[in-house]
Amino acid sequence: MHFLNPEKLPEISFFGKLLRTGGWGHGNVTKPKHLLVMANTGSFDIYVNGEKFVMEKDSVLFIPKNTPYALESHSSFEHVVIHFDADIREEKDSPQALPFSEYNVVDTSVRVRLERAAKVELSDDEIVGYERRCTLLSTLLALCRLTERKSESRLVREINTYFSVHLYDRLSLDEIALHFGYSKQYIIRVFKRETGKTPMAALNELKLTASAAELMNEEKSVAEVAAFCGFDDYNYFSRVFRRQFGISPSGYRKTSFDYKRRS
């Protein structure tokens, strides 16, 4: 049997199940430790940096240390609270200092882990303490996986929106990576995993679709349309246009004009 190195486990300073009766809350406070909260019964609101999170049964909330938060409730509720510290390092290709990109995560596996840990009675027993730290570590890993997937989906959406706004600009992968604060390798990996395409391939498809519409403008030459849509190399533009539409740009224009005249 393999055992985890205790030095690598989170250090827990408080771990308990708390029942609050009636309306209860507090104003903005900060903690020198990371905070993990799970709602067991009832509901309450937590404000993190002014953003409101509604905590209902099985909701899990992670609050990084030294982050202001406030709590408010108008009825009774029970929740699990964990104060802990951990050596959470960022990946070399990710700018996030913590593995949690979003605060609120709901997942059955996370709830089960926290409930199991909360049922262990408070004790100075070394085995119980070790079990608590192992349980917390597994919970953190589950949250990492959940929020990483959420973060990646959001990143891809934001990149696609960025493409739409800057469709006619001459964007490079370096500029995209700099804008979003990730390495080129990370952006390519995430984007391709979710879309099956590289970011630049997806951008080119959008540009080519836009160029097809621009070719209906008889005042612009094909070369001018290519330049307008961000293709400096006309030969490259013709090649990728034919690959996407099965016809050359000039052929596409002629076919479209002939169709319009017949109509």
C-alpha positions as CSV (number, residue, x, y, z in Angstrom):
1,M,0.0,0.0,0.0
2,H,1.3,3.5,-0.9
3,F,0.9,6.4,1.5
4,L,0.8,10.0,0.7
5,N,3.7,12.1,2.0
6,P,2.1,14.0,5.0
7,E,4.3,17.1,4.1
8,K,2.4,17.4,0.8
9,L,-1.1,17.3,2.4
10,P,-3.1,20.5,3.1
11,E,-2.6,21.9,6.6
12,I,-6.1,22.2,8.2
13,S,-6.5,24.8,10.9
14,F,-10.3,24.4,11.3
15,F,-12.7,21.7,10.1
16,G,-16.2,21.6,11.4
17,K,-20.0,21.3,10.7
18,L,-21.8,24.4,12.0
19,L,-25.5,25.0,12.5
20,R,-26.7,28.6,12.4
21,T,-30.2,29.3,13.7
22,G,-32.4,32.1,12.5
23,G,-31.0,35.0,10.5
24,W,-27.2,35.1,10.8
25,G,-24.3,36.7,8.9
26,H,-21.3,39.0,9.1
27,G,-19.8,41.8,7.1
28,N,-16.6,41.7,5.0
29,V,-13.8,39.7,6.6
30,T,-10.6,38.2,5.3
31,K,-8.9,35.0,6.4
32,P,-5.1,34.2,6.3
33,K,-6.1,30.7,5.2
34,H,-8.0,29.3,2.2
35,L,-11.7,28.7,3.0
36,L,-13.9,25.9,1.7
37,V,-17.6,26.0,2.5
38,M,-20.4,23.5,1.7
39,A,-24.1,24.1,2.4
40,N,-25.8,21.1,4.0
41,T,-29.2,22.4,4.8
42,G,-31.1,25.7,4.3
43,S,-29.6,28.5,2.1
44,F,-27.4,31.5,2.6
45,D,-25.6,34.1,0.5
46,I,-21.9,34.7,0.4
47,Y,-20.4,37.8,-1.2
48,V,-16.9,37.5,-2.5
49,N,-15.3,40.7,-3.6
50,G,-18.8,42.1,-3.9
51,E,-20.1,39.2,-6.1
52,K,-23.1,37.3,-4.7
53,F,-23.1,33.5,-4.6
54,V,-26.3,31.7,-3.5
55,M,-25.4,28.7,-1.4
56,E,-28.0,25.9,-1.4
57,K,-27.8,22.3,-0.4
58,D,-24.6,20.7,-1.8
59,S,-23.2,24.0,-3.1
60,V,-19.4,24.1,-2.6
61,L,-17.6,27.5,-2.4
62,F,-13.9,28.0,-2.4
63,I,-12.5,31.4,-1.2
64,P,-8.8,32.1,-1.6
65,K,-7.0,33.3,1.5
66,N,-6.9,37.1,2.0
67,T,-10.0,37.5,-0.1
68,P,-12.8,39.7,1.4
69,Y,-16.1,37.9,1.8
70,A,-19.4,38.5,3.7
71,L,-22.2,36.1,4.6
72,E,-25.9,36.7,5.0
73,S,-28.9,34.5,5.8
74,H,-32.5,35.0,6.8
75,S,-33.2,31.5,8.0
76,S,-31.4,28.6,9.7
77,F,-28.8,26.6,7.8
78,E,-26.0,24.1,8.4
79,H,-22.7,24.2,6.6
80,V,-19.3,22.5,6.6
81,V,-16.4,25.0,7.0
82,I,-12.7,24.2,6.4
83,H,-9.8,26.6,6.9
84,F,-6.7,25.3,5.4
85,D,-3.3,26.2,3.8
86,A,-1.7,24.3,1.0
87,D,1.2,24.7,-1.4
88,I,-0.9,25.3,-4.5
89,R,1.5,26.0,-7.4
90,E,0.5,27.3,-10.8
91,E,1.2,25.2,-13.9
92,K,4.0,26.6,-16.0
93,D,1.6,27.4,-18.9
94,S,-1.2,28.9,-16.8
95,P,-1.1,32.3,-15.1
96,Q,-3.5,31.3,-12.4
97,A,-1.9,31.1,-8.9
98,L,-4.8,28.9,-7.8
99,P,-6.4,25.9,-9.5
100,F,-9.9,27.3,-9.1
101,S,-11.0,29.6,-11.8
102,E,-14.6,29.9,-10.6
103,Y,-15.8,30.1,-7.0
104,N,-19.1,28.1,-7.0
105,V,-19.0,24.4,-7.9
106,V,-21.7,21.8,-7.4
107,D,-20.8,18.1,-7.8
108,T,-21.8,14.9,-6.1
109,S,-18.3,13.6,-5.7
110,V,-17.2,16.8,-3.9
111,R,-20.2,16.6,-1.6
112,V,-19.6,13.0,-0.7
113,R,-15.9,13.7,0.1
114,L,-16.8,16.7,2.3
115,E,-19.7,14.8,4.1
116,R,-17.4,11.9,4.8
117,A,-14.8,14.2,6.3
118,A,-17.4,16.1,8.3
119,K,-18.7,12.9,10.0
120,V,-15.3,12.2,11.5
121,E,-15.5,13.5,15.1
122,L,-13.0,16.3,16.1
123,S,-10.0,14.6,17.6
124,D,-6.3,15.0,18.1
125,D,-5.8,11.5,16.9
126,E,-3.1,11.4,14.3
127,I,-4.9,8.9,12.1
128,V,-8.1,11.0,12.1
129,G,-6.1,14.1,11.2
130,Y,-4.4,12.3,8.4
131,E,-7.7,11.1,7.1
132,R,-9.1,14.6,7.2
133,R,-6.1,16.0,5.2
134,C,-6.3,13.2,2.7
135,T,-10.1,13.8,2.2
136,L,-9.5,17.5,1.8
137,L,-6.7,16.9,-0.8
138,S,-9.0,14.6,-2.8
139,T,-11.7,17.3,-2.6
140,L,-9.3,19.9,-3.9
141,L,-8.3,17.7,-6.8
142,A,-11.9,17.1,-7.7
143,L,-12.6,20.9,-7.6
144,C,-9.5,21.4,-9.8
145,R,-10.8,19.1,-12.4
146,L,-14.3,20.6,-12.4
147,T,-13.2,24.2,-12.5
148,E,-10.5,23.5,-15.1
149,R,-13.2,22.2,-17.4
150,K,-15.4,25.2,-16.7
151,S,-12.5,27.5,-17.2
152,E,-11.5,25.9,-20.5
153,S,-15.1,26.2,-21.9
154,R,-15.3,29.8,-20.9
155,L,-11.8,30.5,-22.4
156,V,-12.9,29.1,-25.7
157,R,-16.1,31.1,-25.7
158,E,-14.1,34.3,-24.9
159,I,-11.6,33.6,-27.7
160,N,-14.5,33.1,-30.2
161,T,-16.0,36.4,-29.1
162,Y,-12.6,38.0,-29.4
163,F,-12.4,36.7,-33.0
164,S,-15.8,38.1,-33.9
165,V,-14.9,41.6,-32.6
166,H,-11.5,41.6,-34.3
167,L,-12.5,39.6,-37.4
168,Y,-10.9,42.1,-39.8
169,D,-7.7,42.6,-37.8
170,R,-4.5,40.9,-38.5
171,L,-4.2,38.7,-35.4
172,S,-1.4,36.4,-34.5
173,L,-1.3,33.6,-32.0
174,D,1.2,35.6,-30.0
175,E,-1.2,38.5,-29.7
176,I,-4.1,36.2,-28.7
177,A,-2.0,34.5,-26.0
178,L,-0.8,37.9,-24.7
179,H,-4.4,39.2,-24.6
180,F,-5.7,36.2,-22.6
181,G,-2.6,35.8,-20.4
182,Y,-1.9,32.2,-21.4
183,S,0.9,30.5,-23.3
184,K,0.4,29.7,-26.9
185,Q,0.7,26.0,-26.2
186,Y,-2.0,26.1,-23.5
187,I,-4.5,28.0,-25.8
188,I,-3.9,25.6,-28.7
189,R,-4.3,22.6,-26.5
190,V,-7.5,23.8,-24.9
191,F,-9.1,25.2,-28.1
192,K,-8.3,22.1,-30.1
193,R,-9.6,19.7,-27.4
194,E,-13.0,21.5,-27.3
195,T,-13.4,22.4,-31.0
196,G,-11.2,20.0,-32.9
197,K,-9.4,22.9,-34.5
198,T,-6.5,25.2,-33.7
199,P,-7.4,28.8,-32.9
200,M,-5.9,30.1,-36.1
201,A,-7.7,27.6,-38.2
202,A,-11.0,28.6,-36.6
203,L,-10.2,32.3,-37.1
204,N,-9.3,31.6,-40.8
205,E,-12.7,29.9,-41.3
206,L,-14.5,33.0,-39.9
207,K,-12.4,35.3,-42.0
208,L,-13.1,33.2,-45.1
209,T,-16.8,33.3,-44.5
210,A,-16.6,37.0,-44.1
211,S,-14.6,37.3,-47.3
212,A,-17.3,35.3,-49.2
213,A,-19.8,38.0,-48.2
214,E,-17.4,40.8,-49.1
215,L,-16.9,39.3,-52.6
216,M,-20.5,40.3,-53.3
217,N,-19.2,43.9,-53.2
218,E,-18.4,44.7,-56.8
219,E,-16.5,47.8,-55.9
220,K,-13.7,45.8,-54.4
221,S,-11.3,43.6,-56.3
222,V,-10.6,40.0,-55.0
223,A,-7.2,41.2,-53.8
224,E,-8.8,44.1,-51.9
225,V,-11.3,41.7,-50.3
226,A,-8.4,39.4,-49.2
227,A,-6.5,42.4,-47.7
228,F,-9.6,43.7,-46.1
229,C,-10.3,40.4,-44.3
230,G,-6.7,40.2,-43.0
231,F,-5.0,38.1,-45.7
232,D,-1.8,39.8,-46.8
233,D,-0.8,37.0,-49.1
234,Y,-3.3,36.8,-52.0
235,N,-2.0,33.3,-53.1
236,Y,-2.5,32.0,-49.6
237,F,-6.0,33.5,-49.5
238,S,-6.9,31.9,-52.8
239,R,-5.6,28.5,-51.7
240,V,-7.4,28.4,-48.3
241,F,-10.6,29.8,-49.9
242,R,-10.7,27.0,-52.4
243,R,-10.0,24.5,-49.7
244,Q,-13.0,25.7,-47.7
245,F,-15.5,26.4,-50.5
246,G,-14.3,24.1,-53.2
247,I,-13.9,27.0,-55.7
248,S,-11.6,30.0,-56.2
249,P,-12.5,33.4,-54.9
250,S,-13.0,34.8,-58.4
251,G,-15.0,31.7,-59.4
252,Y,-17.2,32.1,-56.3
253,R,-17.8,35.8,-57.2
254,K,-18.7,35.0,-60.8
255,T,-21.0,32.1,-59.8
256,S,-22.8,34.3,-57.2
257,F,-23.2,37.2,-59.6
258,D,-24.6,34.9,-62.3
259,Y,-27.1,33.5,-59.8
260,K,-28.2,37.0,-58.7
261,R,-28.7,38.0,-62.3
262,R,-30.9,34.9,-63.0
263,S,-32.9,35.6,-59.9
